[in-house]
Amino acid sequence: MNGKFVNKELNKILLQEEFTKDDIVYLLSLEDEKSIEILFARADKIRKLYCDDEVHLRGVIEFSNFCEENCMYCGLRKDNEKVPRYRMRPDEIIETAKRIANQGIHTIVLQSGQDFYFDSDMISFLIYSIKNDCDVAITLSLGERSFEEYKAWKIAGADRYLLKHETSNPHHFSIYHDKQKLSTRLEHLKYLKKIGYQVGSGNMIGLPLQTIEDIADDILLCKELNIDMAAFGPFIPSPDTPYQNKSAGNAVLTLKAMAVIRIVLKDVHIPATTALDTIETKGREKGLRAGANVLMPNFTPNPYRDQYQIYPTSVRKDLDPSLSGIRMQNRIESIGRKVSQSKGDSLKMY
């Protein structure tokens, strides 16, 4: 196909306000370098229009790697007996949160496997204690929990909830997740939104069976749900899981998906994920140039850090947790962007 014709068609689509599934599939399927550069440039322009040049930092604390689920792709799955399990003490979690806030980071992400040892009251205590000590927003990423727990944690002061839908294909969802249903996941996302959480969702690019059409449906689902943060990162096979020998997700396709999300959804927060950094040199910088405006440095303290094995342990050894925020700031400034001094609430609130 003639390059000039491709660019003309591409520019026509990129200037639209609304996008069909066919439009999204077209954008995700771009292969020549020039067209991909045009796609990224358009995403970056829209990012600047809606988000300015600020990059929001979210400090992550992975406080437990116990999990009751058996997701096919996840190193924390219940049946993985090779993972040394841990739970941080409440005082360790609170002290880590204080260290994050002292680095000037205004959002703290409390993340764990689906671990019911941390019950409603314990999570509420953590939320209240951190909020009492630090002027921060709190994001929870704890898997599917009960509606009553969501409500209690919102009352305790939680601001946001991150719960990836992983795939909009119900059949694939049933394969990836043991005894879980996509319909249930969507009910939880809608309820979280209904009671006032800023909600994050997303998928993994490159999961087995996934097609370009599936990714397009994932983007349209995020639009339908009116989510506040869209987290699309590459699949990375983890040892001792059923998918350990599968191929990792493609970095360019992941970047294209992030760019299309920015173009289609416009006012969502989009993180350049840790996983992207593991399969692409300066992956997070490239993500920031393709529409992303969030980075999530990991502050999980040692010795727990290497035991939260969503990805292979070797992927997670590159950063001293005490330096995570400083390193992220340096990387942001190296591409002409600046660290936001706000809590980074949903852009839909303004």
C-alpha positions as CSV (number, residue, x, y, z in Angstrom):
1,M,0.0,0.0,0.0
2,N,1.3,3.5,-0.9
3,G,2.8,5.2,2.1
4,K,1.2,8.6,1.3
5,F,-2.2,7.0,1.1
6,V,-1.6,5.2,4.4
7,N,-0.6,8.5,6.1
8,K,-3.6,10.3,4.6
9,E,-6.0,7.7,5.9
10,L,-4.2,7.6,9.2
11,N,-4.4,11.3,9.7
12,K,-8.1,11.3,8.8
13,I,-8.8,8.7,11.5
14,L,-6.6,10.4,14.1
15,L,-8.5,13.7,13.8
16,Q,-11.9,12.1,14.6
17,E,-13.6,12.6,17.9
18,E,-15.2,9.2,18.1
19,F,-13.7,5.9,17.0
20,T,-15.3,2.6,15.9
21,K,-13.8,-0.8,16.6
22,D,-12.6,-0.9,13.1
23,D,-10.8,2.4,13.5
24,I,-9.1,1.1,16.7
25,V,-8.1,-2.2,15.0
26,Y,-6.6,-0.1,12.1
27,L,-4.5,1.9,14.5
28,L,-3.3,-1.1,16.5
29,S,-2.3,-2.8,13.3
30,L,0.0,-0.1,12.0
31,E,3.4,-1.6,11.1
32,D,5.5,0.9,9.3
33,E,7.7,3.1,11.5
34,K,6.5,6.4,10.1
35,S,2.9,5.7,10.7
36,I,3.6,4.5,14.3
37,E,5.6,7.7,14.9
38,I,2.5,9.7,13.7
39,L,0.3,7.7,16.1
40,F,2.6,8.4,19.0
41,A,2.9,12.1,18.2
42,R,-0.9,12.4,18.1
43,A,-1.2,10.6,21.4
44,D,1.5,12.8,22.9
45,K,-0.3,16.0,21.7
46,I,-3.6,14.9,23.3
47,R,-1.8,14.0,26.5
48,K,-0.3,17.5,26.7
49,L,-3.7,19.0,26.0
50,Y,-5.5,17.1,28.8
51,C,-2.6,16.5,31.3
52,D,0.0,19.2,30.5
53,D,3.6,18.0,31.1
54,E,3.0,16.8,34.6
55,V,3.8,13.1,35.5
56,H,2.1,11.7,38.6
57,L,4.1,9.4,40.8
58,R,2.2,6.6,42.7
59,G,4.3,4.9,45.4
60,V,3.5,1.2,45.5
61,I,3.6,-1.0,48.6
62,E,3.2,-4.7,47.9
63,F,2.3,-5.7,51.4
64,S,1.3,-9.4,50.9
65,N,2.0,-12.0,48.3
66,F,-0.6,-14.5,49.6
67,C,-3.4,-15.1,47.1
68,E,-6.5,-17.2,47.0
69,E,-6.7,-17.2,43.2
70,N,-5.1,-19.4,40.6
71,C,-4.8,-17.1,37.6
72,M,-2.8,-18.9,34.9
73,Y,-0.3,-16.1,34.3
74,C,0.5,-14.9,37.8
75,G,3.5,-16.0,39.9
76,L,1.5,-15.3,43.1
77,R,-1.2,-18.0,42.2
78,K,-2.2,-20.1,45.1
79,D,-0.8,-23.3,43.7
80,N,2.7,-21.9,43.2
81,E,4.4,-23.6,46.2
82,K,7.9,-22.2,45.2
83,V,7.1,-18.6,46.2
84,P,8.2,-17.7,49.7
85,R,5.1,-16.1,51.1
86,Y,5.1,-13.0,53.3
87,R,2.8,-10.5,55.0
88,M,4.1,-7.1,56.1
89,R,3.1,-6.0,59.6
90,P,0.7,-3.1,59.8
91,D,3.5,-0.9,61.4
92,E,5.9,-1.8,58.5
93,I,3.2,-0.8,56.0
94,I,2.5,2.5,57.7
95,E,6.2,3.4,58.1
96,T,6.8,2.6,54.4
97,A,3.9,4.9,53.5
98,K,5.5,7.7,55.6
99,R,8.8,7.3,53.7
100,I,6.9,7.5,50.4
101,A,5.2,10.7,51.5
102,N,8.5,12.2,52.7
103,Q,9.8,11.8,49.2
104,G,7.1,14.1,47.9
105,I,4.9,11.4,46.4
106,H,1.2,12.2,47.0
107,T,-0.4,8.8,46.1
108,I,0.2,5.5,47.9
109,V,-0.9,2.2,46.3
110,L,-1.6,-0.6,48.8
111,Q,-1.3,-3.8,46.7
112,S,-1.5,-7.4,47.5
113,G,-2.7,-10.8,46.3
114,Q,-6.3,-11.6,47.2
115,D,-5.4,-12.2,50.8
116,F,-8.4,-12.4,53.2
117,Y,-6.1,-12.4,56.2
118,F,-6.1,-8.6,55.7
119,D,-9.8,-8.3,56.5
120,S,-12.1,-5.3,56.3
121,D,-11.1,-3.9,59.7
122,M,-7.3,-4.3,59.1
123,I,-7.4,-2.5,55.7
124,S,-9.6,0.2,57.2
125,F,-7.1,0.7,60.0
126,L,-4.2,1.0,57.5
127,I,-6.2,3.5,55.4
128,Y,-7.1,5.6,58.4
129,S,-3.6,5.5,59.9
130,I,-1.9,6.5,56.7
131,K,-4.4,9.3,56.0
132,N,-3.9,10.5,59.6
133,D,-0.1,10.7,59.2
134,C,0.2,11.7,55.5
135,D,-1.5,14.1,53.1
136,V,-1.9,11.5,50.4
137,A,-4.4,9.8,48.2
138,I,-4.8,6.1,48.7
139,T,-5.3,3.6,45.9
140,L,-6.2,0.0,46.8
141,S,-5.3,-3.0,44.5
142,L,-6.5,-6.0,46.5
143,G,-8.4,-8.0,43.9
144,E,-12.1,-8.8,44.0
145,R,-13.5,-8.3,47.6
146,S,-17.0,-7.9,48.9
147,F,-19.1,-4.9,48.2
148,E,-19.4,-4.3,52.0
149,E,-15.6,-4.1,52.2
150,Y,-15.4,-1.6,49.3
151,K,-17.9,0.6,51.1
152,A,-16.1,0.3,54.4
153,W,-12.8,1.2,52.9
154,K,-14.3,4.2,51.1
155,I,-15.7,5.5,54.4
156,A,-12.2,4.9,56.0
157,G,-10.7,7.3,53.4
158,A,-9.7,5.2,50.3
159,D,-9.8,7.3,47.1
160,R,-9.2,4.9,44.3
161,Y,-9.4,1.2,43.4
162,L,-7.3,-0.6,40.7
163,L,-8.9,-3.8,39.4
164,K,-7.9,-4.9,35.9
165,H,-10.5,-6.6,33.8
166,E,-7.5,-8.3,32.0
167,T,-9.7,-9.2,29.0
168,S,-13.1,-8.2,27.7
169,N,-13.4,-11.7,26.1
170,P,-15.6,-13.8,28.5
171,H,-14.3,-17.1,27.1
172,H,-10.6,-16.0,27.5
173,F,-11.4,-14.7,31.0
174,S,-12.7,-18.1,32.1
175,I,-9.5,-19.7,30.8
176,Y,-7.1,-17.2,32.5
177,H,-9.0,-17.1,35.8
178,D,-9.9,-20.2,37.8
179,K,-13.6,-20.1,38.9
180,Q,-14.0,-16.4,38.1
181,K,-16.3,-14.7,35.6
182,L,-15.9,-11.6,33.5
183,S,-19.5,-10.6,34.4
184,T,-18.6,-10.6,38.1
185,R,-15.5,-8.5,37.5
186,L,-17.5,-5.9,35.6
187,E,-20.1,-5.8,38.3
188,H,-17.4,-5.0,40.8
189,L,-15.9,-2.3,38.6
190,K,-19.3,-0.7,38.2
191,Y,-20.1,-0.8,41.9
192,L,-16.7,0.8,42.8
193,K,-17.5,3.6,40.4
194,K,-21.0,3.9,41.8
195,I,-19.9,4.5,45.4
196,G,-17.4,7.1,44.5
197,Y,-14.0,5.5,43.9
198,Q,-11.8,6.7,41.1
199,V,-11.5,3.4,39.3
200,G,-8.6,1.9,37.3
201,S,-8.8,-1.0,35.0
202,G,-6.9,-2.5,32.0
203,N,-5.4,-5.5,30.5
204,M,-2.2,-7.3,29.6
205,I,-0.9,-7.1,26.0
206,G,0.2,-10.5,24.7
207,L,-1.7,-12.9,26.8
208,P,-2.2,-16.3,25.1
209,L,-5.2,-16.4,22.7
210,Q,-5.4,-12.6,22.6
211,T,-6.1,-10.9,19.2
212,I,-5.9,-7.3,18.0
213,E,-9.7,-7.3,18.0
214,D,-9.6,-8.3,21.7
215,I,-7.4,-5.4,22.5
216,A,-9.8,-3.1,20.7
217,D,-12.7,-4.4,22.7
218,D,-10.6,-3.8,25.9
219,I,-10.2,-0.2,25.0
220,L,-13.9,0.2,24.2
221,L,-14.8,-1.4,27.4
222,C,-12.7,1.1,29.4
223,K,-14.5,3.8,27.5
224,E,-17.9,2.3,28.4
225,L,-17.0,1.9,32.0
226,N,-15.8,5.6,32.1
227,I,-12.7,4.6,34.0
228,D,-10.3,7.1,35.5
229,M,-7.0,5.2,34.9
230,A,-6.2,2.7,32.1
231,A,-3.3,0.4,32.9
232,F,-2.2,-1.6,29.8
233,G,1.1,-3.3,30.2
234,P,2.8,-6.3,28.5
235,F,2.3,-9.9,29.6
236,I,5.5,-11.3,31.1
237,P,5.6,-15.1,31.6
238,S,6.4,-16.0,35.2
239,P,8.2,-19.2,36.3
240,D,6.2,-22.0,37.9
241,T,2.9,-21.0,36.2
242,P,1.0,-22.7,33.4
243,Y,2.1,-19.9,31.1
244,Q,5.8,-19.9,32.0
245,N,6.9,-21.0,28.5
246,K,4.6,-18.6,26.6
247,S,6.0,-15.6,24.7
248,A,6.2,-12.2,26.4
249,G,4.0,-9.4,25.1
250,N,5.3,-7.1,22.4
251,A,6.7,-3.7,23.4
252,V,5.7,-1.9,20.3
253,L,2.1,-3.3,20.4
254,T,1.9,-2.3,24.0
255,L,3.0,1.3,23.2
256,K,0.5,1.4,20.3
257,A,-2.2,0.3,22.7
258,M,-1.3,3.0,25.2
259,A,-1.3,5.6,22.4
260,V,-4.7,4.5,21.1
261,I,-6.1,4.6,24.7
262,R,-5.0,8.2,25.0
263,I,-6.5,9.1,21.6
264,V,-9.8,7.4,22.3
265,L,-10.3,8.0,26.0
266,K,-8.4,11.4,26.1
267,D,-8.8,12.3,29.8
268,V,-7.7,9.1,31.6
269,H,-4.5,8.6,33.6
270,I,-2.3,6.1,31.8
271,P,0.7,4.6,33.6
272,A,3.9,3.6,31.8
273,T,4.2,0.3,33.7
274,T,7.1,-1.5,35.3
275,A,6.5,-4.4,33.0
276,L,7.1,-2.2,30.0
277,D,10.6,-1.3,31.3
278,T,11.5,-5.0,31.6
279,I,11.0,-5.8,27.9
280,E,12.1,-2.5,26.3
281,T,15.1,-0.3,27.0
282,K,13.8,2.9,28.5
283,G,10.3,1.5,28.2
284,R,8.8,3.9,30.6
285,E,10.3,6.9,28.8
286,K,8.8,5.6,25.6
287,G,5.5,5.1,27.3
288,L,5.5,8.7,28.5
289,R,6.1,9.8,24.9
290,A,3.2,7.7,23.7
291,G,0.5,9.1,25.9
292,A,1.3,8.0,29.4
293,N,1.3,10.5,32.3
294,V,1.8,8.2,35.4
295,L,4.7,6.2,36.8
296,M,4.4,3.8,39.8
297,P,7.8,3.4,41.6
298,N,8.0,0.4,43.8
299,F,8.7,1.1,47.5
300,T,8.2,-2.4,48.8
301,P,11.0,-2.8,51.3
302,N,13.5,-5.6,51.4
303,P,13.4,-8.6,52.1
304,Y,9.8,-8.7,50.8
305,R,10.5,-6.9,47.5
306,D,11.9,-9.9,45.6
307,Q,9.2,-12.2,46.9
308,Y,6.3,-10.4,45.2
309,Q,6.9,-12.5,42.1
310,I,4.3,-11.4,39.6
311,Y,7.3,-11.2,37.2
312,P,10.5,-13.2,37.5
313,T,12.7,-12.1,40.4
314,S,15.5,-11.0,38.1
315,V,13.1,-8.3,36.7
316,R,12.8,-6.7,40.1
317,K,16.4,-6.2,41.3
318,D,17.2,-3.0,39.5
319,L,16.1,-0.4,42.1
320,D,16.8,0.2,45.7
321,P,13.3,1.0,47.1
322,S,14.7,4.0,49.1
323,L,15.8,5.6,45.8
324,S,12.7,4.8,43.7
325,G,11.2,8.2,43.8
326,I,14.5,10.0,43.1
327,R,15.3,7.7,40.1
328,M,11.8,8.2,38.7
329,Q,12.1,12.0,39.0
330,N,15.5,11.9,37.1
331,R,14.0,9.9,34.3
332,I,11.0,12.2,34.0
333,E,13.1,15.3,33.9
334,S,15.4,13.7,31.3
335,I,12.6,13.9,28.7
336,G,11.5,17.4,29.5
337,R,8.6,16.5,31.7
338,K,8.1,17.4,35.4
339,V,6.9,15.6,38.5
340,S,3.4,16.7,39.6
341,Q,3.0,18.1,43.1
342,S,-0.7,17.3,43.2
343,K,-2.4,14.0,44.3
344,G,-3.3,13.4,40.7
345,D,-7.0,13.0,41.1
346,S,-9.1,11.9,38.1
347,L,-9.1,14.3,35.3
348,K,-12.8,13.8,35.0
349,M,-13.2,15.7,38.3
350,Y,-12.1,19.0,36.8
